[in-house]
Amino acid sequence: MKLIIFIMNRVEKLDKLIRELHQKGIKGATILSSTGMAQKLLANEDTAFIGSLKALFDNPRVESKVIMTVVKEDQIGIVYQAIEDIVGDLSLPNTGIVFTVDVAQVKGYTKAI
């Protein structure tokens, strides 16, 4: 089993992504609101350095979403592909980051897996 964690910067695409994941057989996920470190630093512009960081962001945002789902190993590619189909190329700025963590055991909501 794997835990996929996707920090989504383009939150306007959240509903479309969730629908796509569901259509691809991913039946459960947890969605959390989050704020990145850079955004938090930019919110507090007490120093000239932090103020100069603002110029690096072409699309300043207030929040992002963290989407977590536990999947079987053979579903990882399905999730990654759905993310890039909806959100775009993750190597581009302001799209997000996704990573996978091994899960030794799952109890509870296992019927969706």
C-alpha positions as CSV (number, residue, x, y, z in Angstrom):
1,M,0.0,0.0,0.0
2,K,1.1,3.6,-0.7
3,L,0.1,6.9,0.6
4,I,0.1,9.6,-2.1
5,I,0.3,13.1,-0.9
6,F,-0.4,15.9,-3.4
7,I,0.1,19.5,-2.4
8,M,-2.1,21.3,-4.9
9,N,-1.3,24.9,-5.7
10,R,-4.0,25.3,-8.4
11,V,-6.9,24.9,-6.0
12,E,-9.4,26.0,-8.7
13,K,-8.9,22.6,-10.3
14,L,-9.7,20.6,-7.1
15,D,-13.3,19.6,-8.0
16,K,-12.2,18.5,-11.5
17,L,-9.3,16.5,-10.0
18,I,-11.5,14.7,-7.4
19,R,-14.0,13.8,-10.1
20,E,-11.2,12.4,-12.3
21,L,-9.8,10.4,-9.5
22,H,-13.2,8.9,-8.7
23,Q,-13.8,8.0,-12.3
24,K,-10.4,6.3,-12.4
25,G,-11.3,4.1,-9.4
26,I,-9.8,6.1,-6.5
27,K,-12.7,6.1,-4.1
28,G,-11.3,7.9,-1.1
29,A,-9.1,10.9,-0.2
30,T,-8.7,13.4,2.5
31,I,-8.4,17.0,1.6
32,L,-6.8,19.6,3.9
33,S,-6.3,23.3,3.5
34,S,-2.7,24.5,3.8
35,T,-0.4,27.4,3.5
36,G,3.2,27.0,2.3
37,M,6.2,28.5,4.1
38,A,6.9,31.0,1.3
39,Q,3.4,32.3,1.4
40,K,3.5,32.7,5.2
41,L,6.8,34.6,4.9
42,L,5.4,36.8,2.2
43,A,2.4,37.6,4.4
44,N,4.8,39.2,6.9
45,E,6.8,41.7,4.9
46,D,8.9,43.1,7.8
47,T,12.2,42.7,5.9
48,A,13.4,43.9,2.6
49,F,14.5,40.4,1.7
50,I,11.0,38.9,2.2
51,G,9.5,41.8,0.2
52,S,11.9,41.0,-2.7
53,L,10.7,37.4,-2.7
54,K,7.3,38.7,-3.8
55,A,8.7,39.4,-7.3
56,L,9.5,35.7,-7.7
57,F,5.9,34.6,-7.5
58,D,3.9,35.2,-10.7
59,N,0.7,33.9,-9.1
60,P,0.6,34.6,-5.4
61,R,-2.0,32.5,-3.6
62,V,-3.3,32.4,-0.1
63,E,-3.8,28.7,0.3
64,S,-3.2,25.3,-1.2
65,K,-4.8,22.0,-0.7
66,V,-3.2,18.7,0.5
67,I,-4.9,15.7,-1.0
68,M,-4.0,12.3,0.6
69,T,-5.1,8.9,-0.6
70,V,-4.0,5.4,0.2
71,V,-3.8,3.2,-2.9
72,K,-2.5,-0.1,-4.1
73,E,0.9,0.0,-5.8
74,D,-0.6,-0.5,-9.3
75,Q,-2.8,2.6,-8.8
76,I,0.1,5.0,-8.3
77,G,0.5,5.7,-12.0
78,I,-3.2,6.3,-12.4
79,V,-3.2,8.9,-9.7
80,Y,-0.1,10.7,-11.0
81,Q,-1.4,10.7,-14.5
82,A,-4.8,12.1,-13.4
83,I,-3.0,14.9,-11.4
84,E,-0.9,15.9,-14.4
85,D,-3.9,15.7,-16.8
86,I,-5.9,18.1,-14.7
87,V,-3.3,20.3,-13.0
88,G,-0.6,20.3,-15.7
89,D,3.1,19.5,-15.7
90,L,4.3,19.5,-12.1
91,S,7.8,20.6,-13.3
92,L,6.2,24.0,-14.0
93,P,5.9,26.7,-11.3
94,N,2.8,27.1,-9.2
95,T,1.3,23.6,-10.0
96,G,2.2,21.5,-6.9
97,I,4.2,18.6,-5.7
98,V,3.3,14.9,-5.3
99,F,5.1,12.2,-3.5
100,T,4.4,8.6,-2.3
101,V,5.1,7.1,1.1
102,D,5.1,3.4,1.9
103,V,2.2,2.3,4.2
104,A,2.8,-0.9,6.3
105,Q,-0.8,-1.4,7.5
106,V,-4.2,0.1,6.9
107,K,-7.2,-0.3,9.2
108,G,-10.5,1.3,8.7
109,Y,-11.6,2.6,5.3
110,T,-10.1,-0.4,3.4
111,K,-13.2,-1.2,1.2
112,A,-12.3,1.8,-1.0
113,I,-8.8,0.3,-1.6
